[in-house]
Amino acid sequence: MLEIANDVNVQHLLGKLLDSIGAISAALEVYMRLQLWEDVITCHAKLGHQQKVRTGSCIFLIRFFGSSRSPDQLEGLKRESSLA
């Protein structure tokens, strides 16, 4: 279990490093793989993907606070964000 935790930490540090040197798209890929949604949204904002920021922020808040929405409604939000 310690190996997995260390790998996730190393990958997160890699994402931060890529972000800090301006490799935002590469950092975005790392953050998406790790499901670090707040960092994903930040990268989309830096890349100027405003629709993805709005939709992604909604999805992040729903996941963080919970939702009364059905899985189909959440899937619809995901599809909208991928089309933007």
C-alpha positions as CSV (number, residue, x, y, z in Angstrom):
1,M,0.0,0.0,0.0
2,L,2.9,2.3,0.7
3,E,4.2,1.9,-2.8
4,I,0.8,3.0,-4.3
5,A,0.6,6.0,-2.0
6,N,4.1,7.1,-2.9
7,D,3.4,6.6,-6.6
8,V,0.3,8.9,-6.3
9,N,2.4,11.5,-4.4
10,V,5.1,11.4,-7.0
11,Q,2.6,11.7,-9.8
12,H,1.0,14.6,-8.1
13,L,4.4,16.3,-7.7
14,L,5.0,15.7,-11.4
15,G,1.7,17.4,-12.2
16,K,2.6,20.4,-10.0
17,L,6.1,20.6,-11.7
18,L,4.6,20.4,-15.2
19,D,2.1,23.1,-14.2
20,S,4.8,25.4,-12.8
21,I,6.9,25.2,-16.0
22,G,4.0,26.0,-18.2
23,A,3.3,22.5,-19.5
24,I,-0.4,22.9,-18.6
25,S,-1.7,20.2,-21.0
26,A,0.7,17.6,-19.7
27,A,-0.2,18.6,-16.1
28,L,-3.9,18.3,-17.0
29,E,-3.3,14.7,-18.2
30,V,-1.6,13.8,-14.9
31,Y,-4.4,15.4,-12.8
32,M,-7.1,13.7,-14.8
33,R,-5.4,10.3,-14.4
34,L,-5.2,10.9,-10.6
35,Q,-8.8,12.3,-10.6
36,L,-7.7,15.5,-8.9
37,W,-10.7,17.5,-10.1
38,E,-9.8,20.8,-8.5
39,D,-6.5,20.8,-10.3
40,V,-8.1,19.7,-13.5
41,I,-10.5,22.7,-13.4
42,T,-7.5,25.0,-12.7
43,C,-5.7,23.7,-15.7
44,H,-8.8,24.1,-17.9
45,A,-9.0,27.7,-16.7
46,K,-5.3,28.3,-17.6
47,L,-5.9,26.9,-21.0
48,G,-8.9,29.1,-21.6
49,H,-11.5,26.3,-21.7
50,Q,-14.2,28.3,-20.0
51,Q,-17.1,26.0,-20.7
52,K,-15.2,23.1,-19.2
53,V,-14.4,25.2,-16.2
54,R,-18.0,26.0,-15.6
55,T,-19.2,22.5,-16.2
56,G,-16.2,20.9,-14.4
57,S,-16.7,23.2,-11.4
58,C,-20.3,22.0,-11.1
59,I,-19.3,18.4,-11.3
60,F,-16.6,19.0,-8.7
61,L,-19.0,20.6,-6.3
62,I,-21.6,17.9,-6.8
63,R,-19.0,15.2,-6.1
64,F,-17.6,17.1,-3.1
65,F,-20.9,18.0,-1.4
66,G,-23.0,15.1,-2.8
67,S,-26.0,15.3,-5.1
68,S,-29.6,14.5,-5.3
69,R,-29.1,14.2,-9.1
70,S,-29.4,10.9,-10.8
71,P,-26.3,9.3,-12.4
72,D,-27.8,10.0,-15.8
73,Q,-28.0,13.7,-15.0
74,L,-24.3,13.7,-13.9
75,E,-23.4,11.8,-17.1
76,G,-25.1,14.5,-19.1
77,L,-23.0,17.2,-17.4
78,K,-19.8,15.1,-18.2
79,R,-20.9,14.9,-21.9
80,E,-21.5,18.6,-22.1
81,S,-18.1,19.4,-20.7
82,S,-16.4,17.0,-23.2
83,L,-18.2,18.8,-26.1
84,A,-17.0,22.3,-25.1
